[in-house]
Amino acid sequence: MNTNKRENVAAYSFLAPALILLGTFLVIPALMAIYYAFTDYYLLTPDQRQFIGLQNFMEIFKDPIFIQSLKNIVLFVVFVIPIQVGAALGLALLINKPRKGNIFFKVAYFSPVVLSLVVISVLWLYLLNPSEGLINSLLANIGMEAQPFLSSPKQAMITIVFVSAWQGAGYQMLIFLAGLQNIPSTVYEAGKIDGVNKWQNFFHITLPLLKPTSVLIMITTLISAFKLIIQPMVMTQGGPMNSTMTPVYYIYQSGFSDRMIGYASAMTVIFGIIIGIITLLQSRLTKEDDM
C-alpha cells in the first residue's frame, strides 16, 4: 500500500509542472473567456463590466463582418487543404526516389516552413507588388496585364491560399516521405510480378498504405487552416472589403484594437464550438472509413 502511495506521489510530482502550465495558460483563460462572453467587458474600464446575458451572442449573429469572416475561412480551408496536401504528396514522391541532390531539395522544399510567417508575408508582398513586383514584371514580359493580387476582393483570398500552401507544404512533405519510406518494398515487388503499371501502383498500393499518414496530415492542416491570422494581417489587413478577414483576426481586432473583450470572448466561444463540431465530424468519418 505504501509502495503504491509512493508511486502515485512520484507520478503526480512529474505531472504537476505540466498540469500547472496547462491550467494556467489553457484551462483558466478558456473559463475566463466563457465568463467574459456574457459581460460587456471593455478593456479600458474593467471595473465597470456588467452581466448582459446573451446580448453579445445575439449581436454576433447580426454582425456582417463576422459572418463574412466565416465564409472567408471556409473558402480558405476548402482550397488550401487539397492544394497544400497535393503539393506535399507530389514533392514527397519526387524526392522519395534515390537520386543525386535529394538532400538539397529536401532542405529547399522545407526551408519556407522554418521561416517566420511574418517574413514570408512581407516577402510575398514585395513579389506581388502591382507596379514593381517580380511576378507582375514577369507577366508584363509575356504580354499580360499586371494583376491586383492583394487589392482585388476576388483574388486576395486565393492569393493567400497559394502563399499559405507554398509555405506549409514542406512540413507535410516530410511526413508523407516518412510514410512512403515505411511501405515495404516487397509490396511493390509483388505488384510488379502481377504486372501492375505505375498508375495502378500509385492508386492501389501507395495511396491505401498512406491512409494513416494522410489522415494525420489532413487533421493537422485543417486545424492550422482555421487559425489563419498572420497572412491576412500582414498582407491585406483583412481587406479589400473584408474579403480576407478571418474569425481569429476579427477576434483579435475586436479584443485588442477595439478593446471589446466581452464581444471578442463571445466570438471565441462560438468559433470554438464550430471547430469542435467539425473536429468531431471528421473524427467520426475517419472512424467509419476504418471500419
VMD Tcl script that draws the C-alpha trace (Angstrom):
set ca {
  {0.00 0.00 0.00}
  {2.84 2.38 0.95}
  {4.62 1.46 -2.27}
  {1.54 2.34 -4.32}
  {1.24 5.66 -2.47}
  {4.87 6.50 -3.18}
  {4.41 5.62 -6.85}
  {1.28 7.81 -7.07}
  {3.05 10.71 -5.37}
  {6.01 10.34 -7.74}
  {3.71 10.18 -10.76}
  {1.76 13.30 -9.76}
  {5.03 15.08 -8.97}
  {6.15 14.54 -12.55}
  {2.72 15.56 -13.88}
  {2.41 18.65 -11.69}
  {4.52 21.10 -13.79}
  {2.66 20.19 -16.99}
  {-0.74 20.35 -15.25}
  {0.09 23.76 -13.73}
  {1.13 25.14 -17.13}
  {-1.92 23.60 -18.79}
  {-4.25 25.08 -16.22}
  {-2.56 28.50 -16.22}
  {-2.36 29.02 -19.97}
  {-5.29 26.95 -21.30}
  {-7.98 25.98 -18.80}
  {-8.16 29.24 -16.81}
  {-8.12 31.53 -19.91}
  {-10.81 29.37 -21.53}
  {-13.04 29.63 -18.45}
  {-12.41 33.39 -18.26}
  {-13.34 33.78 -21.96}
  {-16.62 31.93 -21.35}
  {-17.37 34.19 -18.37}
  {-16.46 37.41 -20.22}
  {-18.62 36.35 -23.18}
  {-21.69 37.10 -21.04}
  {-20.47 40.54 -19.98}
  {-19.95 43.96 -21.58}
  {-16.26 43.94 -20.55}
  {-14.43 46.94 -22.09}
  {-10.67 46.81 -21.70}
  {-10.26 50.43 -20.54}
  {-12.99 50.18 -17.88}
  {-12.60 46.66 -16.41}
  {-14.25 47.59 -13.10}
  {-17.49 48.66 -14.81}
  {-18.26 45.38 -16.57}
  {-21.79 44.04 -16.16}
  {-23.50 40.76 -16.87}
  {-25.59 41.15 -20.07}
  {-26.63 37.55 -20.74}
  {-26.83 36.53 -24.41}
  {-26.65 40.06 -25.83}
  {-23.14 39.61 -27.26}
  {-24.15 36.37 -28.98}
  {-27.24 37.98 -30.49}
  {-25.17 40.86 -31.86}
  {-22.57 38.48 -33.31}
  {-25.11 36.64 -35.45}
  {-26.18 40.04 -36.83}
  {-22.59 41.17 -37.41}
  {-21.92 41.16 -41.20}
  {-18.13 41.18 -40.70}
  {-18.20 38.04 -38.51}
  {-20.49 36.25 -40.99}
  {-18.16 37.29 -43.83}
  {-15.15 36.04 -41.88}
  {-16.78 32.61 -41.50}
  {-17.40 32.47 -45.26}
  {-13.80 33.51 -45.90}
  {-12.31 30.83 -43.65}
  {-14.50 28.14 -45.23}
  {-13.27 29.26 -48.67}
  {-9.68 29.19 -47.43}
  {-10.00 25.70 -45.91}
  {-11.75 24.25 -48.98}
  {-8.94 25.44 -51.29}
  {-5.82 25.24 -49.14}
  {-6.21 21.63 -47.97}
  {-6.25 19.93 -51.41}
  {-3.59 22.30 -52.82}
  {-1.21 22.03 -49.87}
  {-1.68 18.30 -49.27}
  {-1.48 17.56 -53.01}
  {1.72 19.59 -53.37}
  {3.22 17.89 -50.31}
  {2.46 14.42 -51.66}
  {3.87 15.32 -55.08}
  {7.11 16.64 -53.58}
  {7.42 13.57 -51.34}
  {7.02 11.26 -54.34}
  {9.68 13.23 -56.25}
  {12.35 13.04 -53.55}
  {11.47 9.51 -52.44}
  {13.30 8.08 -55.43}
  {17.06 7.78 -54.82}
  {18.87 10.38 -56.94}
  {21.67 12.90 -56.58}
  {20.74 16.17 -54.91}
  {17.86 14.80 -52.81}
  {19.26 16.35 -49.62}
  {19.44 19.77 -51.30}
  {15.84 19.52 -52.49}
  {14.63 18.38 -49.08}
  {16.22 21.44 -47.48}
  {14.94 23.74 -50.25}
  {11.34 22.49 -50.01}
  {11.36 22.57 -46.20}
  {13.05 25.97 -45.79}
  {9.80 28.05 -46.02}
  {8.43 26.14 -43.02}
  {11.20 27.32 -40.68}
  {10.83 30.97 -41.71}
  {8.54 33.25 -39.73}
  {5.09 33.75 -41.24}
  {5.63 37.50 -40.96}
  {8.82 37.24 -43.02}
  {7.05 35.05 -45.59}
  {4.16 37.51 -45.83}
  {6.45 40.53 -46.30}
  {8.45 38.64 -48.93}
  {5.31 37.88 -50.92}
  {4.13 41.47 -50.52}
  {7.20 42.56 -52.49}
  {6.81 39.77 -55.05}
  {3.13 40.60 -55.63}
  {3.52 44.38 -55.73}
  {1.31 45.56 -58.65}
  {3.84 48.06 -60.03}
  {7.30 46.80 -59.02}
  {6.74 43.16 -58.02}
  {8.68 40.35 -59.68}
  {5.56 38.35 -60.58}
  {3.82 41.23 -62.36}
  {7.09 42.08 -64.11}
  {7.23 38.52 -65.45}
  {3.60 38.78 -66.56}
  {4.39 42.04 -68.37}
  {7.29 40.37 -70.19}
  {4.92 37.79 -71.67}
  {2.36 40.42 -72.67}
  {-0.09 40.09 -69.76}
  {-1.53 42.90 -67.67}
  {-0.46 43.45 -64.07}
  {-2.76 41.65 -61.65}
  {-4.17 43.19 -58.43}
  {-3.41 40.04 -56.45}
  {-3.92 41.54 -53.00}
  {-6.05 44.58 -53.83}
  {-8.87 42.72 -55.59}
  {-11.66 41.17 -53.47}
  {-11.85 38.31 -55.99}
  {-8.13 37.49 -55.97}
  {-6.92 38.36 -52.46}
  {-8.06 35.23 -50.59}
  {-6.99 32.89 -53.42}
  {-3.57 34.57 -53.37}
  {-3.29 33.98 -49.61}
  {-4.31 30.35 -50.20}
  {-1.37 29.80 -52.58}
  {1.07 31.64 -50.31}
  {-0.04 29.53 -47.33}
  {0.15 26.29 -49.31}
  {3.64 27.17 -50.55}
  {4.79 27.93 -47.01}
  {3.31 24.85 -45.35}
  {3.73 22.10 -47.95}
  {7.30 21.32 -46.89}
  {6.22 20.14 -43.44}
  {3.60 17.74 -44.80}
  {6.13 16.61 -47.43}
  {8.44 15.24 -44.72}
  {5.56 13.38 -43.06}
  {4.49 11.89 -46.39}
  {8.12 10.97 -47.09}
  {8.34 9.09 -43.80}
  {5.12 7.26 -44.69}
  {6.42 6.35 -48.15}
  {9.67 5.00 -46.75}
  {7.74 2.81 -44.31}
  {5.93 1.00 -47.13}
  {7.64 -2.41 -47.57}
  {9.43 -2.80 -50.90}
  {8.09 -6.37 -51.09}
  {4.60 -4.96 -51.72}
  {5.82 -3.14 -54.82}
  {7.74 -6.21 -55.95}
  {4.57 -8.30 -55.67}
  {2.70 -5.72 -57.72}
  {5.44 -5.76 -60.35}
  {5.15 -9.55 -60.63}
  {1.38 -9.15 -61.12}
  {2.05 -6.71 -63.97}
  {0.63 -3.51 -62.49}
  {1.66 -0.24 -64.14}
  {2.82 2.95 -62.39}
  {-0.67 4.44 -62.05}
  {-2.12 1.21 -60.66}
  {0.87 1.04 -58.33}
  {0.11 4.52 -57.01}
  {-3.67 4.21 -56.65}
  {-3.88 0.60 -55.39}
  {-0.72 0.29 -53.30}
  {0.80 3.66 -52.35}
  {-2.37 5.62 -51.52}
  {-4.09 2.89 -49.44}
  {-0.92 2.28 -47.41}
  {-0.51 6.03 -46.88}
  {-4.01 6.37 -45.41}
  {-2.94 6.71 -41.73}
  {-0.36 9.32 -42.72}
  {-2.90 11.14 -44.90}
  {-5.45 11.29 -42.07}
  {-2.85 12.81 -39.73}
  {-1.87 15.40 -42.33}
  {-5.49 16.29 -43.12}
  {-6.28 16.86 -39.43}
  {-3.19 18.98 -38.75}
  {-3.72 21.02 -41.93}
  {-7.38 21.60 -41.06}
  {-6.51 22.83 -37.57}
  {-3.79 25.20 -38.80}
  {-6.04 26.49 -41.61}
  {-8.76 27.55 -39.16}
  {-6.14 29.52 -37.18}
  {-5.29 31.73 -40.16}
  {-4.36 35.24 -38.98}
  {-0.76 36.29 -39.81}
  {-1.02 36.30 -43.62}
  {-4.16 38.49 -43.86}
  {-2.94 40.69 -41.00}
  {0.37 41.49 -42.73}
  {-0.60 41.27 -46.39}
  {-4.11 42.77 -46.59}
  {-5.19 43.86 -43.07}
  {-8.38 41.87 -43.68}
  {-9.26 43.72 -46.87}
  {-10.10 44.59 -49.50}
  {-13.77 44.90 -48.42}
  {-13.22 42.30 -45.66}
  {-12.57 39.62 -48.32}
  {-9.64 38.23 -46.31}
  {-10.98 38.85 -42.81}
  {-10.87 35.63 -40.76}
  {-12.58 34.81 -37.44}
  {-9.30 34.72 -35.50}
  {-8.19 38.05 -36.98}
  {-11.59 39.63 -36.27}
  {-11.47 38.36 -32.68}
  {-8.01 39.91 -32.34}
  {-9.21 43.23 -33.76}
  {-12.30 43.33 -31.55}
  {-10.40 42.40 -28.41}
  {-7.16 44.37 -28.74}
  {-7.83 47.13 -31.29}
  {-11.44 47.93 -30.35}
  {-10.86 46.73 -26.73}
  {-14.25 44.97 -26.60}
  {-13.13 41.95 -24.58}
  {-16.67 40.71 -23.88}
  {-17.65 40.75 -27.55}
  {-14.36 39.12 -28.62}
  {-14.79 36.43 -25.95}
  {-18.29 35.63 -27.25}
  {-16.89 35.23 -30.79}
  {-14.18 32.97 -29.38}
  {-16.79 30.72 -27.76}
  {-18.86 30.48 -30.95}
  {-15.82 29.82 -33.15}
  {-14.54 27.22 -30.68}
  {-17.88 25.39 -30.79}
  {-17.84 25.43 -34.61}
  {-14.31 23.98 -34.72}
  {-15.25 21.37 -32.10}
  {-18.24 20.21 -34.17}
  {-16.10 19.99 -37.33}
  {-13.42 18.04 -35.46}
  {-15.98 15.56 -34.08}
  {-17.49 15.07 -37.56}
  {-14.07 14.50 -39.07}
  {-13.15 12.05 -36.31}
  {-16.40 10.12 -36.81}
  {-15.97 9.99 -40.59}
  {-12.39 8.74 -40.17}
  {-13.50 6.00 -37.80}
  {-16.29 4.92 -40.19}
  {-13.74 4.66 -43.02}
  {-11.53 2.44 -40.87}
  {-14.38 0.02 -40.02}
}
mol new
graphics top color blue
foreach p $ca { graphics top sphere $p radius 0.5 }
foreach p [lrange $ca 0 end-1] q [lrange $ca 1 end] { graphics top cylinder $p $q radius 0.2 }
display resetview
